[in-house]
Every structure is written in C-alpha cells, then in structure tokens.
C-alpha cells in the first residue's frame, strides 16, 4: 500500500500542493485583472500632465492599429497622432543623437516621439525631472503620469 503524506490526507487542515497551486494562479489572475501587477501593464497607456501634480493634458491609448495620442486644452480630448508604433531607442539616434541612449522605450510617428526615459536621464545636458518626455510639434517637454479625468 502506498503511504500518504500528511498534506494528502483529507480533513487534516493542510492544503495539497495542487490546491496551493490553484490558489496562487487564482490570486495572480485577480491581481492582473485589477491592474495591481505593474510589469504586466502597458508602459505608455495612461494620462500625463505637463506639470507635476497637474491636470491631464495628454492621453495615450493602445488601439488595434497602434497607439493613439490625444491632447486636451481645457476641453475635449483631440486625437493628434494615430498609429504610433513602438521603436527601439537606437532608431532615434538620427534625431536625438547621443540622447537616444537615455531612452528606455519609445513611440514614434512622423517625427513625433513619446518616450519613457531611463531613471535619472539627462537630455541636452540637463537632468529630466520625469520618466516620460514628449517631443511633438509645438508641444513637448517632460510629462508626468497623472489620473485620467473627463
């Protein structure tokens, strides 16, 4: 007769390995669904302000054909860039020069770029106070993650 271990005996109050595994999987799924595991969240999707603790002025969404960047100037959101594509930081070297080494991830379209910078990044010889930076048309500069409202 095969000997059973304590965790396999019914009514002992100890969970079997398969039960523990099921609980861990269920907990992980719940955390992902609630957005509590940041590594699984999209790097760019969200809202950003031009000032720390400011109101959202830029919103990035991930649509089926790429990322969409919208801006708001006191009113409704207006899409300004559609189908932005992720690119390797090295691909920014032509436009950004050595500063491209400060970029961790980037979205680009027609000369515009929305980037996540390395921690403590320096651009044009100056420390950037935020991890995100927008370089597009007449708007740009450091961007700060903020709540999406409206």
Phi, psi and omega per residue, in radians:
X1 nan 2.336 -3.131
X2 -1.278 2.291 -3.120
X3 -1.442 2.331 3.127
X4 -1.615 2.531 3.059
X5 -1.540 2.924 -3.054
X6 -1.032 -0.685 -3.088
X7 -1.286 -0.081 3.110
X8 -1.786 -0.144 -3.096
X9 -1.455 2.277 3.119
X10 -1.165 2.521 3.059
X11 1.379 0.191 -3.119
X12 -1.555 -0.204 -3.121
X13 1.470 0.038 3.132
X14 -1.950 2.342 -3.122
X15 -1.339 2.506 3.040
X16 -1.285 2.780 -3.133
X17 -0.987 -0.685 -3.138
X18 -1.158 -0.607 3.107
X19 -1.202 -0.707 3.112
X20 -1.108 -0.767 3.125
X21 -1.074 -0.738 3.118
X22 -1.089 -0.719 3.122
X23 -1.154 -0.701 3.123
X24 -1.135 -0.721 3.114
X25 -1.130 -0.775 3.133
X26 -1.078 -0.716 3.128
X27 -1.142 -0.729 3.128
X28 -1.114 -0.744 3.116
X29 -1.088 -0.736 3.132
X30 -1.119 -0.719 3.121
X31 -1.151 -0.695 3.099
X32 -1.127 -0.793 -3.125
X33 -1.071 -0.598 3.139
X34 -1.491 -0.071 -3.125
X35 1.291 0.425 -3.082
X36 -1.572 -0.041 3.079
X37 -1.930 1.675 -3.014
X38 -1.059 -0.511 -3.100
X39 -1.134 -0.389 3.141
X40 -1.603 -0.116 3.127
X41 -1.443 2.684 3.116
X42 -1.207 2.331 -3.111
X43 -1.040 -0.639 -2.989
X44 -1.793 -0.486 -3.030
X45 -1.097 2.217 3.130
X46 2.620 -2.933 -3.134
X47 -2.060 2.649 -3.048
X48 -2.421 2.623 3.111
X49 -2.091 2.694 3.092
X50 -1.352 -0.289 3.131
X51 -2.205 2.557 3.082
X52 -1.050 2.324 -3.089
X53 1.115 0.339 3.113
X54 -1.540 3.023 3.085
X55 -1.298 2.639 -3.138
X56 -1.097 2.233 3.088
X57 -2.134 -0.247 3.119
X58 -2.320 2.379 3.103
X59 -2.265 2.348 3.094
X60 -2.065 2.230 3.066
X61 -2.152 2.788 3.113
X62 -1.966 1.865 -3.132
X63 -1.756 3.065 -3.078
X64 -1.082 -0.513 -3.116
X65 -1.807 0.231 3.085
X66 2.300 -3.056 -3.126
X67 -1.394 2.570 3.130
X68 -2.144 2.273 3.107
X69 -1.931 2.190 3.123
X70 -2.134 2.621 3.089
X71 -2.113 2.750 3.103
X72 -2.386 2.251 3.097
X73 -2.100 1.236 3.119
X74 1.458 -0.280 -3.094
X75 -2.143 -2.273 -3.117
X76 -1.390 2.765 3.054
X77 -1.235 2.372 3.106
X78 -2.175 2.110 3.123
X79 -1.192 2.232 3.133
X80 -2.034 -0.450 3.106
X81 -2.397 2.203 3.099
X82 -2.055 2.727 3.079
X83 1.026 0.675 3.036
X84 -1.206 2.453 -3.079
X85 -2.032 2.447 3.038
X86 -1.116 2.528 3.111
X87 -2.486 2.830 3.105
X88 -1.346 2.463 3.109
X89 -0.922 -0.606 3.141
X90 -1.064 -0.483 3.134
X91 -1.235 -0.200 3.118
X92 -1.542 -0.117 -3.011
X93 -0.972 -0.658 -3.128
X94 -1.047 -0.717 -3.114
X95 -1.595 -0.578 -3.022
X96 -1.768 -0.217 -3.118
X97 1.087 -2.449 -3.127
X98 -1.142 -0.393 3.121
X99 -1.091 -0.336 3.112
X100 -1.036 -0.438 3.125
X101 -1.198 -0.310 3.136
X102 -1.462 -0.179 -3.073
X103 -1.537 2.290 3.095
X104 -1.594 -0.807 3.125
X105 -2.553 2.687 -3.089
X106 -2.561 2.592 2.945
X107 -2.039 2.326 -3.116
X108 -2.367 2.685 3.012
X109 -2.917 2.152 3.045
X110 0.825 0.859 3.085
X111 1.460 -0.162 3.088
X112 -1.628 2.580 -3.141
X113 -2.495 2.412 2.980
X114 -2.116 2.078 -2.980
X115 -2.218 2.676 2.923
X116 -1.811 2.181 -3.082
X117 -1.621 2.779 3.001
X118 -1.165 2.704 3.112
X119 -1.033 2.411 3.140
X120 1.062 0.646 -3.128
X121 -1.178 2.592 3.076
X122 -2.142 2.140 3.092
X123 -2.076 2.357 -3.111
X124 0.871 0.645 3.084
X125 1.371 0.092 -3.137
X126 -2.114 2.420 3.072
X127 -1.094 2.276 3.111
X128 -1.611 2.215 -3.043
X129 -1.346 -0.048 -3.091
X130 -2.366 2.819 3.109
X131 -1.437 -0.232 -3.107
X132 -2.005 2.575 -3.108
X133 -2.546 2.368 3.115
X134 -1.988 2.263 3.054
X135 -2.249 1.646 -3.076
X136 -2.658 2.135 3.021
X137 0.874 -2.209 -3.104
X138 -1.619 -0.054 3.115
X139 -1.927 2.642 3.109
X140 2.909 -3.114 -3.132
X141 1.930 -3.023 3.138
X142 -1.087 2.475 3.130
X143 -2.167 2.489 -3.093
X144 -2.029 2.296 3.096
X145 -1.078 2.414 3.137
X146 -2.631 3.038 3.108
X147 -1.261 2.511 3.018
X148 -1.461 2.180 3.104
X149 -2.330 2.447 3.130
X150 1.348 nan nan
